[in-house]
Amino acid sequence: MPFLYWVICCWTSFLLRNLKKKNLICLQPYLFLLYMIKNNLVKDYQLNYDCHDDDFQRLLNSTLSYLDEPTRHLHRMRINLFIETMRKLDAQYNLSKLKNAIDIGCNVGIYGKLISDFGIKNVRGIDIEASYVNSANSTFGFEEGDRKLHYECIMAEDINDNDRYDFILCTEVIEHTQQQRAVIEKIKRILAPGGIAIITLPNAFSYPFFLTWLKYKLTGREIHQELRDHLSYPYYKSLKLFESNELELLDTTGTNLFYWMYLDRFPFYSVLNRVNYELSKRKPFCYASQFFYMILRKKG
């Protein structure tokens, strides 16, 4: 809370100083960010294939510190697919009827905000990085009547076994946890009967990861631990890990068949990446996509 008060004081001082100078142009980015955070992000969301300057991309750029262009483009493709997947689930199951949800590995809170905007009343995000959690709470956290969005610093392995969630999101997290099997069993346990989970994992059986592996081999570089984690999960292993008599596999999809370094610099990239996106989410191409999505439902 002290951090939030400090932010409010700084913004207030900035606003007053510029209002006195009648310098309204420089206030636009700040007013825009406040508007975006307050409003529903999914209602008018438009798919973006090249990270062009739309409202949502500006929000992403202002809340996330992208280290490189490939990360920015891959992240937007994954958000595109998440929102499309959620819209399909909403049409079939009416997500606003769900009482609570958890985002495991919430980072700075974007996905938690999106889940909340689909109408799920109580959304909890968890991450092991305190700085991410603080940023998520100060940017997106709220409590209004029976609706709540909050973030906590906790390991996935430490979620209470007695907790039950109607919706679980775990995207690109399992491969980085210390006890991967334990996290998978935890997800199965805390998913409420009839509940839905979206699980995404990197797919070692994909062209982009093959190119990355080949680059390391040809240049004689040692494969670092994060890449080793990513190369540990071909799609068929991910499916096997979530096989259970209690779980029903509703669908599989994926994103990124062939985007790799510097492709965004090519002419007609927007068209090219739209083809990439549309193919990669469909079968059988999703099994060769870089990020593999499983949509699961607990029986009962």
C-alpha positions as CSV (number, residue, x, y, z in Angstrom):
1,M,0.0,0.0,0.0
2,P,2.8,2.6,0.7
3,F,4.0,2.0,-2.8
4,L,0.6,2.6,-4.2
5,Y,0.3,5.9,-2.2
6,W,3.7,6.9,-3.5
7,V,2.6,6.3,-7.1
8,I,-0.6,8.2,-6.6
9,C,1.2,11.2,-5.1
10,C,3.8,11.2,-7.9
11,W,1.0,11.1,-10.6
12,T,-1.0,13.8,-8.8
13,S,2.0,16.1,-8.6
14,F,2.8,15.4,-12.3
15,L,-0.8,16.0,-13.4
16,L,-1.1,19.3,-11.4
17,R,2.2,20.6,-12.8
18,N,1.3,19.9,-16.4
19,L,-2.3,21.2,-16.0
20,K,-0.8,24.5,-14.8
21,K,1.3,24.6,-17.9
22,K,-1.7,23.4,-20.0
23,N,0.6,20.7,-21.3
24,L,-2.2,18.2,-22.0
25,I,-0.4,16.2,-24.8
26,C,2.2,14.7,-22.4
27,L,-0.7,13.5,-20.1
28,Q,-2.3,11.4,-22.8
29,P,-0.2,8.2,-22.2
30,Y,-1.0,8.3,-18.5
31,L,-4.7,9.0,-18.9
32,F,-4.8,6.2,-21.5
33,L,-3.2,3.7,-19.2
34,L,-5.7,4.5,-16.4
35,Y,-8.6,4.2,-18.9
36,M,-7.3,0.8,-20.1
37,I,-6.8,-0.7,-16.7
38,K,-10.2,0.5,-15.5
39,N,-12.1,-0.9,-18.5
40,N,-12.8,-4.4,-19.7
41,L,-9.9,-5.4,-21.9
42,V,-11.5,-8.4,-23.7
43,K,-14.8,-6.8,-24.8
44,D,-13.4,-5.1,-27.9
45,Y,-10.1,-7.0,-28.1
46,Q,-8.8,-7.2,-31.7
47,L,-6.3,-9.9,-32.9
48,N,-3.0,-8.3,-33.6
49,Y,-0.5,-10.2,-35.8
50,D,2.4,-7.9,-36.0
51,C,2.4,-5.9,-32.6
52,H,1.2,-2.8,-34.4
53,D,0.3,0.1,-32.1
54,D,-3.2,-0.7,-30.9
55,D,-4.6,0.1,-27.4
56,F,-3.8,-3.3,-25.9
57,Q,-0.2,-3.4,-27.3
58,R,0.4,0.0,-25.7
59,L,-0.8,-1.5,-22.4
60,L,1.5,-4.5,-22.8
61,N,4.5,-2.2,-23.7
62,S,3.9,-0.1,-20.6
63,T,3.5,-2.9,-18.1
64,L,6.1,-5.5,-19.5
65,S,9.8,-5.0,-20.1
66,Y,10.4,-6.8,-23.3
67,L,14.0,-7.7,-23.7
68,D,13.8,-8.3,-27.5
69,E,11.4,-8.2,-30.4
70,P,10.8,-12.0,-30.7
71,T,9.6,-12.1,-27.1
72,R,7.2,-9.2,-27.7
73,H,5.7,-10.9,-30.9
74,L,5.5,-14.4,-29.3
75,H,3.8,-12.9,-26.3
76,R,1.1,-11.2,-28.3
77,M,0.4,-14.3,-30.3
78,R,-0.1,-16.3,-27.1
79,I,-2.5,-13.6,-25.8
80,N,-4.4,-13.7,-29.1
81,L,-4.9,-17.4,-28.7
82,F,-5.8,-17.2,-25.0
83,I,-8.5,-14.7,-25.7
84,E,-9.9,-16.7,-28.6
85,T,-9.9,-19.8,-26.5
86,M,-11.6,-18.1,-23.6
87,R,-14.3,-16.7,-26.0
88,K,-15.0,-20.2,-27.2
89,L,-15.2,-21.5,-23.6
90,D,-17.4,-18.6,-22.6
91,A,-19.9,-19.3,-25.4
92,Q,-20.1,-22.9,-24.3
93,Y,-19.9,-22.7,-20.5
94,N,-20.7,-19.0,-19.6
95,L,-17.6,-18.2,-17.6
96,S,-19.3,-15.5,-15.6
97,K,-21.0,-18.3,-13.7
98,L,-17.7,-19.5,-12.3
99,K,-16.9,-18.3,-8.8
100,N,-13.1,-18.4,-8.6
101,A,-10.0,-18.8,-10.7
102,I,-6.3,-19.0,-10.2
103,D,-3.5,-17.9,-12.5
104,I,-0.4,-20.0,-11.6
105,G,2.7,-18.0,-12.6
106,C,0.9,-14.7,-13.0
107,N,3.9,-12.5,-13.8
108,V,2.8,-8.8,-13.8
109,G,-0.9,-9.7,-13.8
110,I,-2.1,-9.3,-17.4
111,Y,-3.7,-12.7,-17.7
112,G,-5.4,-12.4,-14.3
113,K,-6.9,-9.1,-15.5
114,L,-8.2,-10.9,-18.7
115,I,-9.7,-13.7,-16.7
116,S,-11.4,-11.2,-14.4
117,D,-12.8,-9.4,-17.4
118,F,-14.5,-12.6,-18.6
119,G,-16.6,-12.3,-15.5
120,I,-15.1,-14.8,-13.1
121,K,-15.8,-13.2,-9.7
122,N,-12.8,-14.1,-7.6
123,V,-9.4,-14.3,-9.4
124,R,-6.2,-15.1,-7.6
125,G,-2.8,-14.8,-9.3
126,I,0.4,-16.3,-7.8
127,D,4.1,-15.9,-8.6
128,I,7.4,-16.5,-6.8
129,E,8.7,-13.0,-7.9
130,A,7.7,-10.5,-5.3
131,S,8.3,-7.6,-7.7
132,Y,5.9,-9.1,-10.2
133,V,3.2,-9.6,-7.5
134,N,3.6,-6.0,-6.2
135,S,3.4,-4.6,-9.7
136,A,0.3,-6.7,-10.5
137,N,-1.5,-5.7,-7.3
138,S,-0.8,-2.0,-7.8
139,T,-1.8,-2.1,-11.5
140,F,-4.7,-4.5,-11.7
141,G,-5.7,-5.5,-8.2
142,F,-9.2,-4.5,-6.9
143,E,-12.1,-5.5,-4.7
144,E,-15.6,-4.3,-5.5
145,G,-18.6,-6.0,-3.9
146,D,-18.4,-9.8,-4.7
147,R,-15.7,-9.3,-7.3
148,K,-12.0,-9.5,-6.5
149,L,-8.7,-9.7,-8.3
150,H,-5.6,-10.1,-6.1
151,Y,-2.1,-11.4,-6.4
152,E,0.2,-13.3,-3.9
153,C,3.8,-14.3,-3.7
154,I,3.6,-18.1,-3.3
155,M,5.1,-21.2,-5.0
156,A,2.7,-23.4,-7.0
157,E,3.7,-26.4,-4.9
158,D,2.5,-24.6,-1.7
159,I,-1.1,-24.0,-2.8
160,N,-3.4,-25.4,-0.2
161,D,-4.6,-28.9,-1.1
162,N,-8.1,-28.1,0.1
163,D,-8.5,-25.1,-2.2
164,R,-10.8,-25.6,-5.2
165,Y,-10.9,-23.5,-8.3
166,D,-13.5,-23.5,-11.1
167,F,-10.9,-22.2,-13.6
168,I,-7.1,-22.7,-13.6
169,L,-4.6,-21.1,-16.0
170,C,-1.0,-22.3,-16.0
171,T,0.9,-20.9,-19.0
172,E,4.6,-21.6,-19.6
173,V,5.2,-22.3,-15.9
174,I,5.4,-26.0,-15.2
175,E,8.7,-26.4,-17.0
176,H,10.4,-23.9,-14.7
177,T,9.1,-25.3,-11.3
178,Q,11.4,-27.2,-9.0
179,Q,8.9,-30.1,-8.5
180,Q,7.2,-30.4,-11.9
181,R,5.3,-33.6,-11.1
182,A,4.1,-32.2,-7.8
183,V,2.7,-29.1,-9.6
184,I,0.9,-31.2,-12.2
185,E,-0.7,-33.3,-9.4
186,K,-1.6,-30.1,-7.5
187,I,-3.4,-28.7,-10.5
188,K,-5.4,-31.9,-10.9
189,R,-6.3,-31.9,-7.2
190,I,-7.4,-28.2,-6.8
191,L,-9.5,-28.1,-10.0
192,A,-13.1,-28.3,-8.9
193,P,-15.5,-30.9,-10.4
194,G,-16.7,-29.4,-13.6
195,G,-13.9,-26.9,-13.6
196,I,-11.8,-25.9,-16.6
197,A,-8.0,-25.6,-16.9
198,I,-5.9,-24.1,-19.7
199,I,-2.4,-25.5,-19.5
200,T,0.3,-24.4,-21.9
201,L,3.8,-25.8,-22.3
202,P,6.7,-25.2,-24.7
203,N,6.8,-27.8,-27.4
204,A,10.2,-29.3,-28.1
205,F,8.7,-30.9,-31.2
206,S,8.6,-27.6,-33.1
207,Y,10.5,-25.9,-35.8
208,P,11.4,-22.7,-33.8
209,F,12.9,-24.8,-30.9
210,F,14.7,-27.0,-33.4
211,L,16.3,-23.9,-34.9
212,T,17.3,-22.6,-31.5
213,W,18.8,-26.0,-30.5
214,L,20.7,-26.1,-33.9
215,K,22.0,-22.6,-33.4
216,Y,23.5,-23.5,-30.0
217,K,25.0,-26.7,-31.4
218,L,26.6,-25.1,-34.5
219,T,28.1,-22.2,-32.5
220,G,29.4,-24.5,-29.7
221,R,27.4,-22.7,-27.0
222,E,26.3,-24.5,-23.9
223,I,22.5,-24.9,-23.7
224,H,21.4,-23.0,-20.6
225,Q,19.0,-24.4,-18.1
226,E,15.9,-22.4,-19.2
227,L,16.3,-23.7,-22.8
228,R,16.9,-27.2,-21.4
229,D,13.6,-26.9,-19.6
230,H,11.8,-25.8,-22.8
231,L,13.3,-28.7,-24.7
232,S,12.0,-31.2,-22.1
233,Y,8.4,-31.2,-23.3
234,P,7.4,-32.4,-26.7
235,Y,3.6,-32.2,-27.1
236,Y,3.1,-35.9,-26.7
237,K,4.8,-35.9,-23.3
238,S,2.6,-32.9,-22.2
239,L,-0.5,-34.8,-23.1
240,K,0.7,-37.9,-21.3
241,L,1.3,-35.9,-18.1
242,F,-2.3,-34.8,-17.9
243,E,-3.9,-38.2,-18.7
244,S,-6.3,-39.0,-15.9
245,N,-9.6,-40.7,-15.4
246,E,-10.7,-37.5,-13.7
247,L,-9.8,-35.2,-16.6
248,E,-11.5,-34.8,-20.0
249,L,-9.4,-33.2,-22.8
250,L,-11.7,-30.7,-24.4
251,D,-9.3,-29.4,-27.0
252,T,-5.7,-28.9,-28.0
253,T,-4.3,-25.9,-29.9
254,G,-1.1,-24.0,-30.2
255,T,0.7,-21.0,-31.6
256,N,3.8,-20.2,-33.7
257,L,4.7,-22.6,-36.4
258,F,7.7,-20.8,-37.9
259,Y,8.3,-17.3,-36.4
260,W,11.9,-17.0,-35.3
261,M,14.5,-14.3,-34.9
262,Y,14.3,-11.3,-37.3
263,L,11.2,-12.6,-39.2
264,D,9.4,-9.4,-38.1
265,R,11.8,-7.4,-40.3
266,F,10.6,-9.1,-43.4
267,P,8.3,-7.4,-45.9
268,F,4.6,-8.5,-45.6
269,Y,5.4,-9.8,-42.1
270,S,1.8,-9.1,-40.9
271,V,0.3,-11.3,-43.6
272,L,3.0,-13.9,-43.1
273,N,2.4,-14.1,-39.4
274,R,-1.3,-14.2,-39.7
275,V,-0.9,-17.3,-41.8
276,N,1.4,-18.6,-39.1
277,Y,-1.1,-17.9,-36.4
278,E,-4.1,-19.3,-38.2
279,L,-2.3,-22.5,-39.2
280,S,-0.6,-23.1,-35.8
281,K,-3.9,-23.2,-33.8
282,R,-5.4,-25.9,-36.0
283,K,-4.9,-29.6,-36.1
284,P,-2.6,-31.2,-37.0
285,F,-0.3,-28.1,-37.1
286,C,-0.8,-27.4,-33.4
287,Y,1.2,-30.4,-32.6
288,A,4.2,-28.7,-34.3
289,S,3.6,-25.3,-32.8
290,Q,6.1,-23.8,-30.4
291,F,3.6,-23.3,-27.6
292,F,1.2,-26.2,-27.0
293,Y,-2.2,-25.6,-25.3
294,M,-4.4,-28.2,-23.6
295,I,-7.9,-27.3,-22.5
296,L,-9.1,-29.7,-19.8
297,R,-12.3,-30.2,-17.8
298,K,-12.6,-32.2,-14.6
299,K,-15.4,-34.7,-14.6
300,G,-18.2,-34.5,-12.1
